[in-house]
Amino acid sequence: MTTKATGYDWLKLGIRPTGYVWLKLATKATGYDWLKLEIRATGYEWLKLATKATGYDWLKLATIATGYEWLKLATKATGYDWLKLATIATGYEWLKLATKATGYDWLKLATKATGYDWLKLATIATGYEWVKLATKATGYEWLKLATKATGYDWLKLATRATSYELVKIGNQSHWL
């Protein structure tokens, strides 16, 4: 799925507000049919653990939103143990790890792909302000870093995607 793994530049391919469906692009690039790929459990089922921890049925939400269990597919496709990444999330480092592992902004992609405001859901479900925690965990101002890394004005894209004025919210809560 990543540029390095597939040779595709996903930002140029349309993983941005262009109307393209990124999972279809993933299917084309990897040769895997992501709509039909069988789901197989690998070790612990972290989605169930996440459900238990937060009270949200994340597997159900993801399935309803996308039609398939994309988080498990991500584990199978990338070879990354997302259970371990999710476990490390208790140390507030999941955004750092996800960004480093894949090379792109999963929060934005998830919001665009599913139509769910994942930042809001994550905050409500866990009680944590994930953007603030990500900044603390990485030592970087994550939203600004994402903008610099992708070449896109991520704050504007996020505002459009989530209806949040993240700059204003950031100034109020010291996210930025």
mmCIF file of the C-alpha atoms, coordinates in Angstrom:
data_MODEL
# 
_entry.id   MODEL 
# 
loop_
_atom_site.group_PDB 
_atom_site.id 
_atom_site.type_symbol 
_atom_site.label_atom_id 
_atom_site.label_alt_id 
_atom_site.label_comp_id 
_atom_site.label_asym_id 
_atom_site.label_entity_id 
_atom_site.label_seq_id 
_atom_site.pdbx_PDB_ins_code 
_atom_site.Cartn_x 
_atom_site.Cartn_y 
_atom_site.Cartn_z 
_atom_site.occupancy 
_atom_site.B_iso_or_equiv 
_atom_site.pdbx_formal_charge 
_atom_site.auth_seq_id 
_atom_site.auth_comp_id 
_atom_site.auth_asym_id 
_atom_site.auth_atom_id 
_atom_site.pdbx_PDB_model_num 
ATOM 1   C CA . MET A 1 1   ? 0.000   0.000   0.000  1.00 0.00 ? 1   MET A CA 1 
ATOM 2   C CA . THR A 1 2   ? 2.853   2.362   0.644  1.00 0.00 ? 2   THR A CA 1 
ATOM 3   C CA . THR A 1 3   ? 4.824   4.174   -2.007 1.00 0.00 ? 3   THR A CA 1 
ATOM 4   C CA . LYS A 1 4   ? 7.937   2.237   -1.072 1.00 0.00 ? 4   LYS A CA 1 
ATOM 5   C CA . ALA A 1 5   ? 6.218   -1.142  -1.225 1.00 0.00 ? 5   ALA A CA 1 
ATOM 6   C CA . THR A 1 6   ? 4.263   -0.664  -4.434 1.00 0.00 ? 6   THR A CA 1 
ATOM 7   C CA . GLY A 1 7   ? 6.126   2.010   -6.358 1.00 0.00 ? 7   GLY A CA 1 
ATOM 8   C CA . TYR A 1 8   ? 2.986   4.109   -6.487 1.00 0.00 ? 8   TYR A CA 1 
ATOM 9   C CA . ASP A 1 9   ? 2.922   7.692   -5.280 1.00 0.00 ? 9   ASP A CA 1 
ATOM 10  C CA . TRP A 1 10  ? -0.335  7.582   -3.374 1.00 0.00 ? 10  TRP A CA 1 
ATOM 11  C CA . LEU A 1 11  ? -0.608  11.320  -2.911 1.00 0.00 ? 11  LEU A CA 1 
ATOM 12  C CA . LYS A 1 12  ? -0.463  11.816  -6.674 1.00 0.00 ? 12  LYS A CA 1 
ATOM 13  C CA . LEU A 1 13  ? -2.746  8.852   -7.294 1.00 0.00 ? 13  LEU A CA 1 
ATOM 14  C CA . GLY A 1 14  ? -5.536  10.579  -5.486 1.00 0.00 ? 14  GLY A CA 1 
ATOM 15  C CA . ILE A 1 15  ? -5.410  9.951   -1.765 1.00 0.00 ? 15  ILE A CA 1 
ATOM 16  C CA . ARG A 1 16  ? -6.766  13.407  -1.233 1.00 0.00 ? 16  ARG A CA 1 
ATOM 17  C CA . PRO A 1 17  ? -10.177 14.990  -1.911 1.00 0.00 ? 17  PRO A CA 1 
ATOM 18  C CA . THR A 1 18  ? -10.404 13.971  -5.578 1.00 0.00 ? 18  THR A CA 1 
ATOM 19  C CA . GLY A 1 19  ? -13.315 11.578  -5.523 1.00 0.00 ? 19  GLY A CA 1 
ATOM 20  C CA . TYR A 1 20  ? -11.117 8.514   -5.899 1.00 0.00 ? 20  TYR A CA 1 
ATOM 21  C CA . VAL A 1 21  ? -11.723 5.598   -3.589 1.00 0.00 ? 21  VAL A CA 1 
ATOM 22  C CA . TRP A 1 22  ? -8.349  4.783   -2.088 1.00 0.00 ? 22  TRP A CA 1 
ATOM 23  C CA . LEU A 1 23  ? -9.127  1.139   -1.416 1.00 0.00 ? 23  LEU A CA 1 
ATOM 24  C CA . LYS A 1 24  ? -9.871  0.611   -5.084 1.00 0.00 ? 24  LYS A CA 1 
ATOM 25  C CA . LEU A 1 25  ? -6.511  2.168   -5.850 1.00 0.00 ? 25  LEU A CA 1 
ATOM 26  C CA . ALA A 1 26  ? -4.950  -0.148  -3.292 1.00 0.00 ? 26  ALA A CA 1 
ATOM 27  C CA . THR A 1 27  ? -6.519  -3.102  -5.049 1.00 0.00 ? 27  THR A CA 1 
ATOM 28  C CA . LYS A 1 28  ? -5.139  -1.968  -8.378 1.00 0.00 ? 28  LYS A CA 1 
ATOM 29  C CA . ALA A 1 29  ? -1.682  -1.286  -7.021 1.00 0.00 ? 29  ALA A CA 1 
ATOM 30  C CA . THR A 1 30  ? -1.207  -4.391  -4.916 1.00 0.00 ? 30  THR A CA 1 
ATOM 31  C CA . GLY A 1 31  ? -3.059  -6.953  -6.968 1.00 0.00 ? 31  GLY A CA 1 
ATOM 32  C CA . TYR A 1 32  ? -5.192  -7.847  -3.966 1.00 0.00 ? 32  TYR A CA 1 
ATOM 33  C CA . ASP A 1 33  ? -8.940  -7.580  -4.279 1.00 0.00 ? 33  ASP A CA 1 
ATOM 34  C CA . TRP A 1 34  ? -9.593  -5.665  -1.096 1.00 0.00 ? 34  TRP A CA 1 
ATOM 35  C CA . LEU A 1 35  ? -13.316 -6.111  -1.404 1.00 0.00 ? 35  LEU A CA 1 
ATOM 36  C CA . LYS A 1 36  ? -13.053 -9.902  -1.433 1.00 0.00 ? 36  LYS A CA 1 
ATOM 37  C CA . LEU A 1 37  ? -9.872  -10.533 0.532  1.00 0.00 ? 37  LEU A CA 1 
ATOM 38  C CA . GLU A 1 38  ? -10.572 -13.067 3.253  1.00 0.00 ? 38  GLU A CA 1 
ATOM 39  C CA . ILE A 1 39  ? -10.274 -11.867 6.814  1.00 0.00 ? 39  ILE A CA 1 
ATOM 40  C CA . ARG A 1 40  ? -8.102  -14.083 8.970  1.00 0.00 ? 40  ARG A CA 1 
ATOM 41  C CA . ALA A 1 41  ? -7.294  -13.505 12.617 1.00 0.00 ? 41  ALA A CA 1 
ATOM 42  C CA . THR A 1 42  ? -3.601  -13.070 13.349 1.00 0.00 ? 42  THR A CA 1 
ATOM 43  C CA . GLY A 1 43  ? -2.916  -13.413 17.037 1.00 0.00 ? 43  GLY A CA 1 
ATOM 44  C CA . TYR A 1 44  ? -5.109  -11.323 19.295 1.00 0.00 ? 44  TYR A CA 1 
ATOM 45  C CA . GLU A 1 45  ? -8.088  -9.474  17.881 1.00 0.00 ? 45  GLU A CA 1 
ATOM 46  C CA . TRP A 1 46  ? -7.211  -5.934  18.878 1.00 0.00 ? 46  TRP A CA 1 
ATOM 47  C CA . LEU A 1 47  ? -10.510 -4.549  17.613 1.00 0.00 ? 47  LEU A CA 1 
ATOM 48  C CA . LYS A 1 48  ? -12.295 -6.540  20.299 1.00 0.00 ? 48  LYS A CA 1 
ATOM 49  C CA . LEU A 1 49  ? -9.808  -5.304  22.865 1.00 0.00 ? 49  LEU A CA 1 
ATOM 50  C CA . ALA A 1 50  ? -10.383 -1.754  21.686 1.00 0.00 ? 50  ALA A CA 1 
ATOM 51  C CA . THR A 1 51  ? -14.121 -2.281  21.995 1.00 0.00 ? 51  THR A CA 1 
ATOM 52  C CA . LYS A 1 52  ? -13.698 -3.499  25.546 1.00 0.00 ? 52  LYS A CA 1 
ATOM 53  C CA . ALA A 1 53  ? -11.417 -0.597  26.450 1.00 0.00 ? 53  ALA A CA 1 
ATOM 54  C CA . THR A 1 54  ? -13.503 2.202   24.955 1.00 0.00 ? 54  THR A CA 1 
ATOM 55  C CA . GLY A 1 55  ? -17.045 0.888   25.035 1.00 0.00 ? 55  GLY A CA 1 
ATOM 56  C CA . TYR A 1 56  ? -17.355 1.415   21.288 1.00 0.00 ? 56  TYR A CA 1 
ATOM 57  C CA . ASP A 1 57  ? -17.840 -1.544  18.978 1.00 0.00 ? 57  ASP A CA 1 
ATOM 58  C CA . TRP A 1 58  ? -15.109 -0.466  16.562 1.00 0.00 ? 58  TRP A CA 1 
ATOM 59  C CA . LEU A 1 59  ? -15.356 -3.594  14.458 1.00 0.00 ? 59  LEU A CA 1 
ATOM 60  C CA . LYS A 1 60  ? -19.044 -2.946  13.900 1.00 0.00 ? 60  LYS A CA 1 
ATOM 61  C CA . LEU A 1 61  ? -18.439 0.734   13.151 1.00 0.00 ? 61  LEU A CA 1 
ATOM 62  C CA . ALA A 1 62  ? -15.685 -0.065  10.671 1.00 0.00 ? 62  ALA A CA 1 
ATOM 63  C CA . THR A 1 63  ? -17.716 -2.789  9.012  1.00 0.00 ? 63  THR A CA 1 
ATOM 64  C CA . ILE A 1 64  ? -20.792 -0.600  8.675  1.00 0.00 ? 64  ILE A CA 1 
ATOM 65  C CA . ALA A 1 65  ? -18.804 2.364   7.421  1.00 0.00 ? 65  ALA A CA 1 
ATOM 66  C CA . THR A 1 66  ? -16.750 0.605   4.760  1.00 0.00 ? 66  THR A CA 1 
ATOM 67  C CA . GLY A 1 67  ? -18.390 -2.727  4.074  1.00 0.00 ? 67  GLY A CA 1 
ATOM 68  C CA . TYR A 1 68  ? -15.303 -4.647  5.109  1.00 0.00 ? 68  TYR A CA 1 
ATOM 69  C CA . GLU A 1 69  ? -12.920 -4.974  8.017  1.00 0.00 ? 69  GLU A CA 1 
ATOM 70  C CA . TRP A 1 70  ? -10.255 -2.625  6.687  1.00 0.00 ? 70  TRP A CA 1 
ATOM 71  C CA . LEU A 1 71  ? -8.229  -2.545  9.884  1.00 0.00 ? 71  LEU A CA 1 
ATOM 72  C CA . LYS A 1 72  ? -7.624  -6.288  9.709  1.00 0.00 ? 72  LYS A CA 1 
ATOM 73  C CA . LEU A 1 73  ? -6.912  -5.960  6.006  1.00 0.00 ? 73  LEU A CA 1 
ATOM 74  C CA . ALA A 1 74  ? -4.303  -3.337  6.801  1.00 0.00 ? 74  ALA A CA 1 
ATOM 75  C CA . THR A 1 75  ? -2.560  -5.779  9.129  1.00 0.00 ? 75  THR A CA 1 
ATOM 76  C CA . LYS A 1 76  ? -2.552  -8.500  6.507  1.00 0.00 ? 76  LYS A CA 1 
ATOM 77  C CA . ALA A 1 77  ? -1.452  -6.208  3.691  1.00 0.00 ? 77  ALA A CA 1 
ATOM 78  C CA . THR A 1 78  ? 1.340   -4.336  5.451  1.00 0.00 ? 78  THR A CA 1 
ATOM 79  C CA . GLY A 1 79  ? 2.735   -7.063  7.642  1.00 0.00 ? 79  GLY A CA 1 
ATOM 80  C CA . TYR A 1 80  ? 2.598   -4.730  10.602 1.00 0.00 ? 80  TYR A CA 1 
ATOM 81  C CA . ASP A 1 81  ? 1.227   -6.086  13.862 1.00 0.00 ? 81  ASP A CA 1 
ATOM 82  C CA . TRP A 1 82  ? -1.465  -3.533  14.474 1.00 0.00 ? 82  TRP A CA 1 
ATOM 83  C CA . LEU A 1 83  ? -2.303  -5.166  17.786 1.00 0.00 ? 83  LEU A CA 1 
ATOM 84  C CA . LYS A 1 84  ? 1.098   -4.116  19.064 1.00 0.00 ? 84  LYS A CA 1 
ATOM 85  C CA . LEU A 1 85  ? 0.695   -0.655  17.567 1.00 0.00 ? 85  LEU A CA 1 
ATOM 86  C CA . ALA A 1 86  ? -2.689  -0.327  19.228 1.00 0.00 ? 86  ALA A CA 1 
ATOM 87  C CA . THR A 1 87  ? -1.242  -1.512  22.502 1.00 0.00 ? 87  THR A CA 1 
ATOM 88  C CA . ILE A 1 88  ? 1.457   1.114   22.250 1.00 0.00 ? 88  ILE A CA 1 
ATOM 89  C CA . ALA A 1 89  ? -1.348  3.610   21.745 1.00 0.00 ? 89  ALA A CA 1 
ATOM 90  C CA . THR A 1 90  ? -1.788  3.633   25.496 1.00 0.00 ? 90  THR A CA 1 
ATOM 91  C CA . GLY A 1 91  ? 1.542   5.416   25.470 1.00 0.00 ? 91  GLY A CA 1 
ATOM 92  C CA . TYR A 1 92  ? 0.015   7.957   23.082 1.00 0.00 ? 92  TYR A CA 1 
ATOM 93  C CA . GLU A 1 93  ? 2.235   7.017   20.136 1.00 0.00 ? 93  GLU A CA 1 
ATOM 94  C CA . TRP A 1 94  ? -0.142  5.409   17.645 1.00 0.00 ? 94  TRP A CA 1 
ATOM 95  C CA . LEU A 1 95  ? -0.241  8.355   15.253 1.00 0.00 ? 95  LEU A CA 1 
ATOM 96  C CA . LYS A 1 96  ? 3.528   8.468   15.154 1.00 0.00 ? 96  LYS A CA 1 
ATOM 97  C CA . LEU A 1 97  ? 3.792   4.738   14.492 1.00 0.00 ? 97  LEU A CA 1 
ATOM 98  C CA . ALA A 1 98  ? 1.042   4.675   11.899 1.00 0.00 ? 98  ALA A CA 1 
ATOM 99  C CA . THR A 1 99  ? 2.511   7.622   10.031 1.00 0.00 ? 99  THR A CA 1 
ATOM 100 C CA . LYS A 1 100 ? 6.009   6.211   10.163 1.00 0.00 ? 100 LYS A CA 1 
ATOM 101 C CA . ALA A 1 101 ? 4.903   2.732   9.138  1.00 0.00 ? 101 ALA A CA 1 
ATOM 102 C CA . THR A 1 102 ? 2.765   3.711   6.175  1.00 0.00 ? 102 THR A CA 1 
ATOM 103 C CA . GLY A 1 103 ? 3.950   7.125   5.072  1.00 0.00 ? 103 GLY A CA 1 
ATOM 104 C CA . TYR A 1 104 ? 0.555   8.740   4.988  1.00 0.00 ? 104 TYR A CA 1 
ATOM 105 C CA . ASP A 1 105 ? -2.042  10.328  7.199  1.00 0.00 ? 105 ASP A CA 1 
ATOM 106 C CA . TRP A 1 106 ? -4.403  7.633   8.433  1.00 0.00 ? 106 TRP A CA 1 
ATOM 107 C CA . LEU A 1 107 ? -6.639  10.017  10.309 1.00 0.00 ? 107 LEU A CA 1 
ATOM 108 C CA . LYS A 1 108 ? -7.417  11.954  7.143  1.00 0.00 ? 108 LYS A CA 1 
ATOM 109 C CA . LEU A 1 109 ? -7.748  8.834   5.009  1.00 0.00 ? 109 LEU A CA 1 
ATOM 110 C CA . ALA A 1 110 ? -10.077 7.163   7.490  1.00 0.00 ? 110 ALA A CA 1 
ATOM 111 C CA . THR A 1 111 ? -12.282 10.224  7.679  1.00 0.00 ? 111 THR A CA 1 
ATOM 112 C CA . LYS A 1 112 ? -12.455 10.547  3.910  1.00 0.00 ? 112 LYS A CA 1 
ATOM 113 C CA . ALA A 1 113 ? -12.943 6.836   3.258  1.00 0.00 ? 113 ALA A CA 1 
ATOM 114 C CA . THR A 1 114 ? -15.631 6.185   5.851  1.00 0.00 ? 114 THR A CA 1 
ATOM 115 C CA . GLY A 1 115 ? -17.388 9.499   6.275  1.00 0.00 ? 115 GLY A CA 1 
ATOM 116 C CA . TYR A 1 116 ? -16.897 9.225   10.013 1.00 0.00 ? 116 TYR A CA 1 
ATOM 117 C CA . ASP A 1 117 ? -15.321 12.058  11.964 1.00 0.00 ? 117 ASP A CA 1 
ATOM 118 C CA . TRP A 1 118 ? -12.672 9.848   13.515 1.00 0.00 ? 118 TRP A CA 1 
ATOM 119 C CA . LEU A 1 119 ? -11.030 12.627  15.473 1.00 0.00 ? 119 LEU A CA 1 
ATOM 120 C CA . LYS A 1 120 ? -14.307 13.373  17.216 1.00 0.00 ? 120 LYS A CA 1 
ATOM 121 C CA . LEU A 1 121 ? -15.135 9.691   17.701 1.00 0.00 ? 121 LEU A CA 1 
ATOM 122 C CA . ALA A 1 122 ? -11.720 8.979   19.151 1.00 0.00 ? 122 ALA A CA 1 
ATOM 123 C CA . THR A 1 123 ? -11.972 11.876  21.542 1.00 0.00 ? 123 THR A CA 1 
ATOM 124 C CA . ILE A 1 124 ? -15.459 10.907  22.695 1.00 0.00 ? 124 ILE A CA 1 
ATOM 125 C CA . ALA A 1 125 ? -14.639 7.210   22.939 1.00 0.00 ? 125 ALA A CA 1 
ATOM 126 C CA . THR A 1 126 ? -11.378 7.497   24.831 1.00 0.00 ? 126 THR A CA 1 
ATOM 127 C CA . GLY A 1 127 ? -11.576 10.857  26.521 1.00 0.00 ? 127 GLY A CA 1 
ATOM 128 C CA . TYR A 1 128 ? -8.203  11.715  25.032 1.00 0.00 ? 128 TYR A CA 1 
ATOM 129 C CA . GLU A 1 129 ? -7.441  14.591  22.703 1.00 0.00 ? 129 GLU A CA 1 
ATOM 130 C CA . TRP A 1 130 ? -5.508  12.534  20.188 1.00 0.00 ? 130 TRP A CA 1 
ATOM 131 C CA . VAL A 1 131 ? -3.971  15.408  18.306 1.00 0.00 ? 131 VAL A CA 1 
ATOM 132 C CA . LYS A 1 132 ? -2.571  16.833  21.520 1.00 0.00 ? 132 LYS A CA 1 
ATOM 133 C CA . LEU A 1 133 ? -1.336  13.418  22.602 1.00 0.00 ? 133 LEU A CA 1 
ATOM 134 C CA . ALA A 1 134 ? 0.251   12.807  19.221 1.00 0.00 ? 134 ALA A CA 1 
ATOM 135 C CA . THR A 1 135 ? 2.102   16.094  19.459 1.00 0.00 ? 135 THR A CA 1 
ATOM 136 C CA . LYS A 1 136 ? 3.322   15.188  22.929 1.00 0.00 ? 136 LYS A CA 1 
ATOM 137 C CA . ALA A 1 137 ? 4.320   11.679  21.893 1.00 0.00 ? 137 ALA A CA 1 
ATOM 138 C CA . THR A 1 138 ? 6.254   12.642  18.778 1.00 0.00 ? 138 THR A CA 1 
ATOM 139 C CA . GLY A 1 139 ? 7.723   15.924  19.895 1.00 0.00 ? 139 GLY A CA 1 
ATOM 140 C CA . TYR A 1 140 ? 6.416   17.495  16.723 1.00 0.00 ? 140 TYR A CA 1 
ATOM 141 C CA . GLU A 1 141 ? 3.477   19.730  15.997 1.00 0.00 ? 141 GLU A CA 1 
ATOM 142 C CA . TRP A 1 142 ? 1.802   16.924  14.151 1.00 0.00 ? 142 TRP A CA 1 
ATOM 143 C CA . LEU A 1 143 ? -0.725  18.818  12.066 1.00 0.00 ? 143 LEU A CA 1 
ATOM 144 C CA . LYS A 1 144 ? 1.927   21.204  10.808 1.00 0.00 ? 144 LYS A CA 1 
ATOM 145 C CA . LEU A 1 145 ? 4.303   18.314  10.214 1.00 0.00 ? 145 LEU A CA 1 
ATOM 146 C CA . ALA A 1 146 ? 1.679   16.487  8.141  1.00 0.00 ? 146 ALA A CA 1 
ATOM 147 C CA . THR A 1 147 ? 1.166   19.601  6.039  1.00 0.00 ? 147 THR A CA 1 
ATOM 148 C CA . LYS A 1 148 ? 4.883   19.915  5.434  1.00 0.00 ? 148 LYS A CA 1 
ATOM 149 C CA . ALA A 1 149 ? 5.327   16.218  4.682  1.00 0.00 ? 149 ALA A CA 1 
ATOM 150 C CA . THR A 1 150 ? 2.499   15.921  2.170  1.00 0.00 ? 150 THR A CA 1 
ATOM 151 C CA . GLY A 1 151 ? 2.676   19.301  0.495  1.00 0.00 ? 151 GLY A CA 1 
ATOM 152 C CA . TYR A 1 152 ? -0.980  19.850  1.249  1.00 0.00 ? 152 TYR A CA 1 
ATOM 153 C CA . ASP A 1 153 ? -2.510  22.388  3.599  1.00 0.00 ? 153 ASP A CA 1 
ATOM 154 C CA . TRP A 1 154 ? -3.643  19.712  6.008  1.00 0.00 ? 154 TRP A CA 1 
ATOM 155 C CA . LEU A 1 155 ? -5.328  22.130  8.388  1.00 0.00 ? 155 LEU A CA 1 
ATOM 156 C CA . LYS A 1 156 ? -7.628  23.364  5.630  1.00 0.00 ? 156 LYS A CA 1 
ATOM 157 C CA . LEU A 1 157 ? -8.291  19.837  4.391  1.00 0.00 ? 157 LEU A CA 1 
ATOM 158 C CA . ALA A 1 158 ? -9.058  18.685  7.922  1.00 0.00 ? 158 ALA A CA 1 
ATOM 159 C CA . THR A 1 159 ? -11.405 21.600  8.469  1.00 0.00 ? 159 THR A CA 1 
ATOM 160 C CA . ARG A 1 160 ? -13.260 20.750  5.294  1.00 0.00 ? 160 ARG A CA 1 
ATOM 161 C CA . ALA A 1 161 ? -13.350 17.025  6.134  1.00 0.00 ? 161 ALA A CA 1 
ATOM 162 C CA . THR A 1 162 ? -14.409 17.349  9.757  1.00 0.00 ? 162 THR A CA 1 
ATOM 163 C CA . SER A 1 163 ? -16.167 20.730  9.887  1.00 0.00 ? 163 SER A CA 1 
ATOM 164 C CA . TYR A 1 164 ? -13.780 21.663  12.672 1.00 0.00 ? 164 TYR A CA 1 
ATOM 165 C CA . GLU A 1 165 ? -11.800 24.878  12.562 1.00 0.00 ? 165 GLU A CA 1 
ATOM 166 C CA . LEU A 1 166 ? -8.762  23.041  13.848 1.00 0.00 ? 166 LEU A CA 1 
ATOM 167 C CA . VAL A 1 167 ? -6.586  26.105  13.990 1.00 0.00 ? 167 VAL A CA 1 
ATOM 168 C CA . LYS A 1 168 ? -9.028  27.869  16.296 1.00 0.00 ? 168 LYS A CA 1 
ATOM 169 C CA . ILE A 1 169 ? -9.576  24.751  18.369 1.00 0.00 ? 169 ILE A CA 1 
ATOM 170 C CA . GLY A 1 170 ? -5.836  24.214  18.507 1.00 0.00 ? 170 GLY A CA 1 
ATOM 171 C CA . ASN A 1 171 ? -5.213  27.697  19.794 1.00 0.00 ? 171 ASN A CA 1 
ATOM 172 C CA . GLN A 1 172 ? -7.826  27.196  22.490 1.00 0.00 ? 172 GLN A CA 1 
ATOM 173 C CA . SER A 1 173 ? -6.560  23.825  23.665 1.00 0.00 ? 173 SER A CA 1 
ATOM 174 C CA . HIS A 1 174 ? -2.862  24.232  22.828 1.00 0.00 ? 174 HIS A CA 1 
ATOM 175 C CA . TRP A 1 175 ? -2.920  21.478  20.226 1.00 0.00 ? 175 TRP A CA 1 
ATOM 176 C CA . LEU A 1 176 ? -0.726  23.414  17.828 1.00 0.00 ? 176 LEU A CA 1 
# 
